[in-house]
Amino acid sequence: MTPLFRHRSLPDLEARLEAIDAGIAAHPLASEKVKKAHRIVETHGDRSDDEVAQELAVHGLPTLEELGKIQLEHTGSWWRLHRSRNRIITKIEKLKS
């Protein structure tokens, strides 16, 4: 049974933060290919979707459809990791002050 109020020590919180940071670094939305593909899509300007798709293919990056699937499947876990990270950082700051 998990206690209702859990007080963690600073080393415990720092270890948890490291684990969360590792999860963020290993997350599909943090992969270099996905980040590069998003940069191309974001700078797409007046180019057509076909031109963007062709540029993604030339660089061996995920297609627009694949990017959409990755975003859909992994946004929730990405959000939870960052939410947990922010909570842990707040707790660490409170302990240090």
N, CA, C and O atoms as CSV, one atom per row, in Angstrom:
chain,resi,resn,atom,element,x,y,z
A,1,MET,N,N,0.837,-1.174,0.000
A,1,MET,CA,C,0.000,0.000,0.000
A,1,MET,C,C,0.887,1.244,0.000
A,1,MET,O,O,1.860,1.322,0.750
A,2,THR,N,N,0.545,2.213,-0.844
A,2,THR,CA,C,1.294,3.453,-0.938
A,2,THR,C,C,0.755,4.442,0.089
A,2,THR,O,O,-0.457,4.633,0.194
A,3,PRO,N,N,1.655,5.073,0.848
A,3,PRO,CA,C,1.173,6.045,1.826
A,3,PRO,C,C,0.477,7.219,1.142
A,3,PRO,O,O,0.818,7.593,0.020
A,4,LEU,N,N,-0.493,7.787,1.830
A,4,LEU,CA,C,-1.257,8.889,1.271
A,4,LEU,C,C,-0.373,10.105,1.027
A,4,LEU,O,O,-0.438,10.724,-0.035
A,5,PHE,N,N,0.448,10.443,2.008
A,5,PHE,CA,C,1.356,11.579,1.865
A,5,PHE,C,C,2.770,11.035,1.850
A,5,PHE,O,O,3.228,10.418,2.811
A,6,ARG,N,N,3.437,11.268,0.766
A,6,ARG,CA,C,4.762,10.695,0.589
A,6,ARG,C,C,5.790,11.821,0.587
A,6,ARG,O,O,5.776,12.689,-0.286
A,7,HIS,N,N,6.678,11.794,1.569
A,7,HIS,CA,C,7.738,12.782,1.638
A,7,HIS,C,C,9.016,12.123,1.161
A,7,HIS,O,O,9.489,11.156,1.759
A,8,ARG,N,N,9.560,12.636,0.108
A,8,ARG,CA,C,10.771,12.057,-0.458
A,8,ARG,C,C,11.956,12.943,-0.113
A,8,ARG,O,O,11.838,14.161,0.017
A,9,SER,N,N,13.081,12.300,0.026
A,9,SER,CA,C,14.308,13.046,0.303
A,9,SER,C,C,14.820,13.681,-0.982
A,9,SER,O,O,14.402,13.317,-2.081
A,10,LEU,N,N,15.724,14.628,-0.825
A,10,LEU,CA,C,16.315,15.288,-1.983
A,10,LEU,C,C,16.993,14.289,-2.918
A,10,LEU,O,O,16.785,14.365,-4.129
A,11,PRO,N,N,17.804,13.349,-2.398
A,11,PRO,CA,C,18.410,12.362,-3.312
A,11,PRO,C,C,17.370,11.513,-4.064
A,11,PRO,O,O,17.569,11.172,-5.230
A,12,ASP,N,N,16.265,11.178,-3.389
A,12,ASP,CA,C,15.203,10.417,-4.050
A,12,ASP,C,C,14.586,11.220,-5.195
A,12,ASP,O,O,14.349,10.699,-6.285
A,13,LEU,N,N,14.332,12.499,-4.918
A,13,LEU,CA,C,13.745,13.359,-5.943
A,13,LEU,C,C,14.705,13.567,-7.111
A,13,LEU,O,O,14.287,13.566,-8.269
A,14,GLU,N,N,15.986,13.743,-6.808
A,14,GLU,CA,C,16.979,13.931,-7.872
A,14,GLU,C,C,17.113,12.670,-8.722
A,14,GLU,O,O,17.283,12.755,-9.938
A,15,ALA,N,N,17.037,11.508,-8.090
A,15,ALA,CA,C,17.088,10.245,-8.837
A,15,ALA,C,C,15.854,10.108,-9.726
A,15,ALA,O,O,15.950,9.649,-10.864
A,16,ARG,N,N,14.705,10.505,-9.205
A,16,ARG,CA,C,13.469,10.456,-9.989
A,16,ARG,C,C,13.567,11.415,-11.175
A,16,ARG,O,O,13.135,11.083,-12.279
A,17,LEU,N,N,14.132,12.602,-10.952
A,17,LEU,CA,C,14.300,13.576,-12.030
A,17,LEU,C,C,15.213,13.023,-13.120
A,17,LEU,O,O,14.943,13.200,-14.308
A,18,GLU,N,N,16.278,12.362,-12.722
A,18,GLU,CA,C,17.181,11.748,-13.712
A,18,GLU,C,C,16.450,10.699,-14.549
A,18,GLU,O,O,16.631,10.617,-15.764
A,19,ALA,N,N,15.620,9.900,-13.878
A,19,ALA,CA,C,14.864,8.871,-14.593
A,19,ALA,C,C,13.877,9.503,-15.577
A,19,ALA,O,O,13.718,9.024,-16.700
A,20,ILE,N,N,13.225,10.571,-15.150
A,20,ILE,CA,C,12.277,11.251,-16.032
A,20,ILE,C,C,13.021,11.871,-17.213
A,20,ILE,O,O,12.562,11.773,-18.351
A,21,ASP,N,N,14.165,12.506,-16.953
A,21,ASP,CA,C,14.958,13.093,-18.042
A,21,ASP,C,C,15.408,12.022,-19.035
A,21,ASP,O,O,15.447,12.266,-20.241
A,22,ALA,N,N,15.743,10.848,-18.530
A,22,ALA,CA,C,16.120,9.745,-19.421
A,22,ALA,C,C,14.924,9.309,-20.271
A,22,ALA,O,O,15.071,8.993,-21.452
A,23,GLY,N,N,13.743,9.298,-19.658
A,23,GLY,CA,C,12.529,8.954,-20.402
A,23,GLY,C,C,12.224,9.966,-21.489
A,23,GLY,O,O,11.796,9.599,-22.583
A,24,ILE,N,N,12.440,11.237,-21.193
A,24,ILE,CA,C,12.225,12.288,-22.190
A,24,ILE,C,C,13.224,12.138,-23.329
A,24,ILE,O,O,12.857,12.245,-24.499
A,25,ALA,N,N,14.483,11.891,-22.989
A,25,ALA,CA,C,15.521,11.759,-24.025
A,25,ALA,C,C,15.262,10.557,-24.936
A,25,ALA,O,O,15.590,10.597,-26.122
A,26,ALA,N,N,14.679,9.497,-24.393
A,26,ALA,CA,C,14.425,8.284,-25.169
A,26,ALA,C,C,13.057,8.292,-25.862
A,26,ALA,O,O,12.735,7.363,-26.602
A,27,HIS,N,N,12.269,9.313,-25.630
A,27,HIS,CA,C,10.903,9.375,-26.156
A,27,HIS,C,C,10.910,9.560,-27.682
A,27,HIS,O,O,11.781,10.245,-28.217
A,28,PRO,N,N,9.949,8.955,-28.376
A,28,PRO,CA,C,9.885,9.100,-29.836
A,28,PRO,C,C,9.798,10.560,-30.316
A,28,PRO,O,O,10.331,10.889,-31.375
A,29,LEU,N,N,9.144,11.420,-29.559
A,29,LEU,CA,C,9.048,12.825,-29.976
A,29,LEU,C,C,10.356,13.573,-29.796
A,29,LEU,O,O,10.502,14.686,-30.300
A,30,ALA,N,N,11.310,12.985,-29.087
A,30,ALA,CA,C,12.616,13.618,-28.894
A,30,ALA,C,C,13.661,13.095,-29.870
A,30,ALA,O,O,14.809,13.540,-29.843
A,31,SER,N,N,13.278,12.157,-30.730
A,31,SER,CA,C,14.254,11.595,-31.668
A,31,SER,C,C,14.705,12.665,-32.659
A,31,SER,O,O,13.944,13.564,-33.016
A,32,GLU,N,N,15.936,12.551,-33.087
A,32,GLU,CA,C,16.499,13.536,-34.020
A,32,GLU,C,C,15.727,13.563,-35.340
A,32,GLU,O,O,15.500,14.634,-35.903
A,33,LYS,N,N,15.328,12.398,-35.830
A,33,LYS,CA,C,14.590,12.360,-37.101
A,33,LYS,C,C,13.257,13.102,-36.988
A,33,LYS,O,O,12.869,13.835,-37.897
A,34,VAL,N,N,12.565,12.907,-35.873
A,34,VAL,CA,C,11.274,13.579,-35.691
A,34,VAL,C,C,11.485,15.078,-35.528
A,34,VAL,O,O,10.727,15.873,-36.084
A,35,LYS,N,N,12.506,15.473,-34.772
A,35,LYS,CA,C,12.777,16.906,-34.594
A,35,LYS,C,C,13.153,17.571,-35.923
A,35,LYS,O,O,12.712,18.685,-36.208
A,36,LYS,N,N,13.967,16.887,-36.736
A,36,LYS,CA,C,14.337,17.438,-38.047
A,36,LYS,C,C,13.110,17.543,-38.950
A,36,LYS,O,O,12.936,18.535,-39.658
A,37,ALA,N,N,12.266,16.521,-38.920
A,37,ALA,CA,C,11.051,16.539,-39.743
A,37,ALA,C,C,10.137,17.688,-39.314
A,37,ALA,O,O,9.571,18.377,-40.163
A,38,HIS,N,N,9.991,17.898,-38.018
A,38,HIS,CA,C,9.156,19.004,-37.538
A,38,HIS,C,C,9.716,20.357,-37.969
A,38,HIS,O,O,8.956,21.266,-38.305
A,39,ARG,N,N,11.035,20.493,-37.959
A,39,ARG,CA,C,11.643,21.757,-38.410
A,39,ARG,C,C,11.311,22.020,-39.885
A,39,ARG,O,O,11.004,23.150,-40.266
A,40,ILE,N,N,11.377,20.974,-40.702
A,40,ILE,CA,C,11.054,21.124,-42.131
A,40,ILE,C,C,9.585,21.507,-42.289
A,40,ILE,O,O,9.255,22.397,-43.073
A,41,VAL,N,N,8.712,20.845,-41.554
A,41,VAL,CA,C,7.283,21.135,-41.652
A,41,VAL,C,C,6.994,22.565,-41.179
A,41,VAL,O,O,6.213,23.281,-41.806
A,42,GLU,N,N,7.623,22.977,-40.077
A,42,GLU,CA,C,7.380,24.316,-39.530
A,42,GLU,C,C,7.854,25.421,-40.465
A,42,GLU,O,O,7.274,26.506,-40.477
A,43,THR,N,N,8.890,25.164,-41.241
A,43,THR,CA,C,9.420,26.182,-42.144
A,43,THR,C,C,8.880,26.017,-43.558
A,43,THR,O,O,9.460,26.536,-44.512
A,44,HIS,N,N,7.792,25.308,-43.692
A,44,HIS,CA,C,7.250,24.943,-44.999
A,44,HIS,C,C,6.752,26.149,-45.788
A,44,HIS,O,O,6.723,26.097,-47.018
A,45,GLY,N,N,6.362,27.229,-45.123
A,45,GLY,CA,C,5.984,28.464,-45.816
A,45,GLY,C,C,4.954,28.264,-46.909
A,45,GLY,O,O,3.880,27.717,-46.658
A,46,ASP,N,N,5.270,28.704,-48.127
A,46,ASP,CA,C,4.338,28.645,-49.260
A,46,ASP,C,C,4.425,27.337,-50.038
A,46,ASP,O,O,3.698,27.139,-51.012
A,47,ARG,N,N,5.312,26.451,-49.608
A,47,ARG,CA,C,5.471,25.194,-50.352
A,47,ARG,C,C,4.250,24.298,-50.153
A,47,ARG,O,O,3.588,24.334,-49.116
A,48,SER,N,N,3.979,23.509,-51.162
A,48,SER,CA,C,2.855,22.577,-51.093
A,48,SER,C,C,3.219,21.396,-50.193
A,48,SER,O,O,4.389,21.156,-49.897
A,49,ASP,N,N,2.197,20.674,-49.772
A,49,ASP,CA,C,2.426,19.477,-48.958
A,49,ASP,C,C,3.280,18.458,-49.709
A,49,ASP,O,O,4.095,17.759,-49.108
A,50,ASP,N,N,3.087,18.380,-51.025
A,50,ASP,CA,C,3.874,17.437,-51.832
A,50,ASP,C,C,5.360,17.802,-51.800
A,50,ASP,O,O,6.220,16.926,-51.712
A,51,GLU,N,N,5.652,19.103,-51.873
A,51,GLU,CA,C,7.054,19.539,-51.817
A,51,GLU,C,C,7.666,19.247,-50.453
A,51,GLU,O,O,8.822,18.836,-50.361
A,52,VAL,N,N,6.898,19.458,-49.410
A,52,VAL,CA,C,7.377,19.152,-48.055
A,52,VAL,C,C,7.599,17.650,-47.921
A,52,VAL,O,O,8.619,17.217,-47.385
A,53,ALA,N,N,6.656,16.860,-48.403
A,53,ALA,CA,C,6.777,15.405,-48.348
A,53,ALA,C,C,8.013,14.928,-49.105
A,53,ALA,O,O,8.705,14.009,-48.666
A,54,GLN,N,N,8.280,15.553,-50.236
A,54,GLN,CA,C,9.455,15.184,-51.033
A,54,GLN,C,C,10.738,15.518,-50.269
A,54,GLN,O,O,11.681,14.726,-50.272
A,55,GLU,N,N,10.781,16.683,-49.615
A,55,GLU,CA,C,11.972,17.053,-48.846
A,55,GLU,C,C,12.185,16.097,-47.671
A,55,GLU,O,O,13.317,15.719,-47.369
A,56,LEU,N,N,11.107,15.715,-47.022
A,56,LEU,CA,C,11.215,14.746,-45.931
A,56,LEU,C,C,11.791,13.428,-46.448
A,56,LEU,O,O,12.660,12.830,-45.814
A,57,ALA,N,N,11.302,12.984,-47.599
A,57,ALA,CA,C,11.762,11.720,-48.184
A,57,ALA,C,C,13.236,11.793,-48.574
A,57,ALA,O,O,13.983,10.837,-48.363
A,58,VAL,N,N,13.655,12.921,-49.142
A,58,VAL,CA,C,15.051,13.093,-49.553
A,58,VAL,C,C,15.987,12.934,-48.356
A,58,VAL,O,O,17.079,12.379,-48.482
A,59,HIS,N,N,15.555,13.420,-47.206
A,59,HIS,CA,C,16.384,13.356,-45.997
A,59,HIS,C,C,16.157,12.076,-45.190
A,59,HIS,O,O,16.751,11.901,-44.125
A,60,GLY,N,N,15.304,11.184,-45.690
A,60,GLY,CA,C,15.044,9.933,-44.991
A,60,GLY,C,C,14.296,10.116,-43.685
A,60,GLY,O,O,14.502,9.371,-42.727
A,61,LEU,N,N,13.426,11.113,-43.653
A,61,LEU,CA,C,12.674,11.430,-42.437
A,61,LEU,C,C,11.263,10.859,-42.522
A,61,LEU,O,O,10.812,10.483,-43.604
A,62,PRO,N,N,10.564,10.791,-41.390
A,62,PRO,CA,C,9.192,10.279,-41.413
A,62,PRO,C,C,8.298,11.117,-42.332
A,62,PRO,O,O,8.481,12.327,-42.465
A,63,THR,N,N,7.346,10.458,-42.950
A,63,THR,CA,C,6.390,11.156,-43.817
A,63,THR,C,C,5.453,12.005,-42.962
A,63,THR,O,O,5.436,11.889,-41.736
A,64,LEU,N,N,4.683,12.851,-43.617
A,64,LEU,CA,C,3.702,13.662,-42.896
A,64,LEU,C,C,2.704,12.777,-42.159
A,64,LEU,O,O,2.313,13.078,-41.032
A,65,GLU,N,N,2.296,11.695,-42.794
A,65,GLU,CA,C,1.363,10.760,-42.167
A,65,GLU,C,C,1.998,10.098,-40.941
A,65,GLU,O,O,1.367,9.981,-39.891
A,66,GLU,N,N,3.242,9.671,-41.089
A,66,GLU,CA,C,3.945,9.049,-39.963
A,66,GLU,C,C,4.126,10.039,-38.811
A,66,GLU,O,O,3.979,9.674,-37.645
A,67,LEU,N,N,4.444,11.289,-39.143
A,67,LEU,CA,C,4.576,12.317,-38.110
A,67,LEU,C,C,3.265,12.492,-37.348
A,67,LEU,O,O,3.258,12.614,-36.123
A,68,GLY,N,N,2.172,12.502,-38.079
A,68,GLY,CA,C,0.856,12.619,-37.449
A,68,GLY,C,C,0.570,11.459,-36.512
A,68,GLY,O,O,0.053,11.657,-35.413
A,69,LYS,N,N,0.905,10.250,-36.942
A,69,LYS,CA,C,0.687,9.068,-36.098
A,69,LYS,C,C,1.556,9.118,-34.843
A,69,LYS,O,O,1.095,8.820,-33.741
A,70,ILE,N,N,2.816,9.497,-35.027
A,70,ILE,CA,C,3.733,9.605,-33.886
A,70,ILE,C,C,3.195,10.632,-32.894
A,70,ILE,O,O,3.178,10.391,-31.687
A,71,GLN,N,N,2.759,11.773,-33.409
A,71,GLN,CA,C,2.222,12.834,-32.558
A,71,GLN,C,C,0.994,12.338,-31.803
A,71,GLN,O,O,0.869,12.552,-30.597
A,72,LEU,N,N,0.104,11.685,-32.510
A,72,LEU,CA,C,-1.134,11.195,-31.914
A,72,LEU,C,C,-0.858,10.137,-30.844
A,72,LEU,O,O,-1.449,10.175,-29.764
A,73,GLU,N,N,0.024,9.207,-31.137
A,73,GLU,CA,C,0.284,8.096,-30.229
A,73,GLU,C,C,1.108,8.486,-29.006
A,73,GLU,O,O,0.992,7.852,-27.957
A,74,HIS,N,N,1.935,9.516,-29.126
A,74,HIS,CA,C,2.912,9.776,-28.067
A,74,HIS,C,C,2.773,11.116,-27.347
A,74,HIS,O,O,3.530,11.386,-26.415
A,75,THR,N,N,1.839,11.946,-27.747
A,75,THR,CA,C,1.689,13.245,-27.093
A,75,THR,C,C,1.317,13.090,-25.624
A,75,THR,O,O,1.830,13.826,-24.782
A,76,GLY,N,N,0.449,12.164,-25.305
A,76,GLY,CA,C,0.031,11.959,-23.914
A,76,GLY,C,C,1.191,11.604,-22.998
A,76,GLY,O,O,1.334,12.182,-21.921
A,77,SER,N,N,2.009,10.667,-23.415
A,77,SER,CA,C,3.142,10.270,-22.569
A,77,SER,C,C,4.184,11.381,-22.493
A,77,SER,O,O,4.822,11.560,-21.456
A,78,TRP,N,N,4.365,12.136,-23.592
A,78,TRP,CA,C,5.283,13.279,-23.610
A,78,TRP,C,C,4.831,14.322,-22.575
A,78,TRP,O,O,5.632,14.852,-21.806
A,79,TRP,N,N,3.538,14.592,-22.587
A,79,TRP,CA,C,2.957,15.564,-21.664
A,79,TRP,C,C,3.120,15.087,-20.212
A,79,TRP,O,O,3.513,15.864,-19.343
A,80,ARG,N,N,2.818,13.812,-19.958
A,80,ARG,CA,C,2.932,13.279,-18.597
A,80,ARG,C,C,4.372,13.342,-18.086
A,80,ARG,O,O,4.608,13.688,-16.928
A,81,LEU,N,N,5.326,13.010,-18.942
A,81,LEU,CA,C,6.726,13.092,-18.537
A,81,LEU,C,C,7.105,14.519,-18.147
A,81,LEU,O,O,7.750,14.734,-17.120
A,82,HIS,N,N,6.711,15.479,-18.952
A,82,HIS,CA,C,7.048,16.874,-18.661
A,82,HIS,C,C,6.299,17.393,-17.431
A,82,HIS,O,O,6.835,18.186,-16.657
A,83,ARG,N,N,5.080,16.944,-17.264
A,83,ARG,CA,C,4.310,17.336,-16.068
A,83,ARG,C,C,4.985,16.786,-14.814
A,83,ARG,O,O,5.144,17.500,-13.824
A,84,SER,N,N,5.379,15.518,-14.861
A,84,SER,CA,C,6.078,14.912,-13.727
A,84,SER,C,C,7.395,15.626,-13.461
A,84,SER,O,O,7.758,15.878,-12.312
A,85,ARG,N,N,8.103,15.947,-14.531
A,85,ARG,CA,C,9.385,16.650,-14.397
A,85,ARG,C,C,9.189,17.999,-13.703
A,85,ARG,O,O,9.942,18.348,-12.794
A,86,ASN,N,N,8.194,18.742,-14.126
A,86,ASN,CA,C,7.929,20.047,-13.512
A,86,ASN,C,C,7.560,19.917,-12.041
A,86,ASN,O,O,7.983,20.732,-11.221
A,87,ARG,N,N,6.781,18.909,-11.703
A,87,ARG,CA,C,6.411,18.687,-10.301
A,87,ARG,C,C,7.626,18.340,-9.451
A,87,ARG,O,O,7.779,18.848,-8.341
A,88,ILE,N,N,8.480,17.481,-9.969
A,88,ILE,CA,C,9.690,17.089,-9.234
A,88,ILE,C,C,10.609,18.297,-9.047
A,88,ILE,O,O,11.169,18.486,-7.967
A,89,ILE,N,N,10.764,19.104,-10.078
A,89,ILE,CA,C,11.620,20.295,-9.981
A,89,ILE,C,C,11.078,21.231,-8.911
A,89,ILE,O,O,11.847,21.792,-8.130
A,90,THR,N,N,9.753,21.404,-8.868
A,90,THR,CA,C,9.144,22.260,-7.847
A,90,THR,C,C,9.426,21.722,-6.449
A,90,THR,O,O,9.745,22.488,-5.540
A,91,LYS,N,N,9.310,20.410,-6.277
A,91,LYS,CA,C,9.583,19.804,-4.962
A,91,LYS,C,C,11.046,19.974,-4.576
A,91,LYS,O,O,11.359,20.256,-3.419
A,92,ILE,N,N,11.940,19.801,-5.546
A,92,ILE,CA,C,13.383,19.964,-5.276
A,92,ILE,C,C,13.672,21.403,-4.863
A,92,ILE,O,O,14.416,21.642,-3.912
A,93,GLU,N,N,13.087,22.352,-5.571
A,93,GLU,CA,C,13.301,23.766,-5.240
A,93,GLU,C,C,12.790,24.082,-3.850
A,93,GLU,O,O,13.425,24.850,-3.126
A,94,LYS,N,N,11.655,23.510,-3.453
A,94,LYS,CA,C,11.105,23.735,-2.117
A,94,LYS,C,C,12.025,23.162,-1.036
A,94,LYS,O,O,12.226,23.773,0.013
A,95,LEU,N,N,12.575,21.989,-1.311
A,95,LEU,CA,C,13.494,21.383,-0.333
A,95,LEU,C,C,14.789,22.169,-0.188
A,95,LEU,O,O,15.360,22.249,0.900
A,96,LYS,N,N,15.245,22.747,-1.294
A,96,LYS,CA,C,16.507,23.491,-1.269
A,96,LYS,C,C,16.358,24.887,-0.668
A,96,LYS,O,O,17.344,25.491,-0.245
A,97,SER,N,N,15.151,25.390,-0.630
A,97,SER,CA,C,14.975,26.761,-0.110
A,97,SER,C,C,14.757,26.789,1.389
A,97,SER,O,O,14.594,27.863,1.969
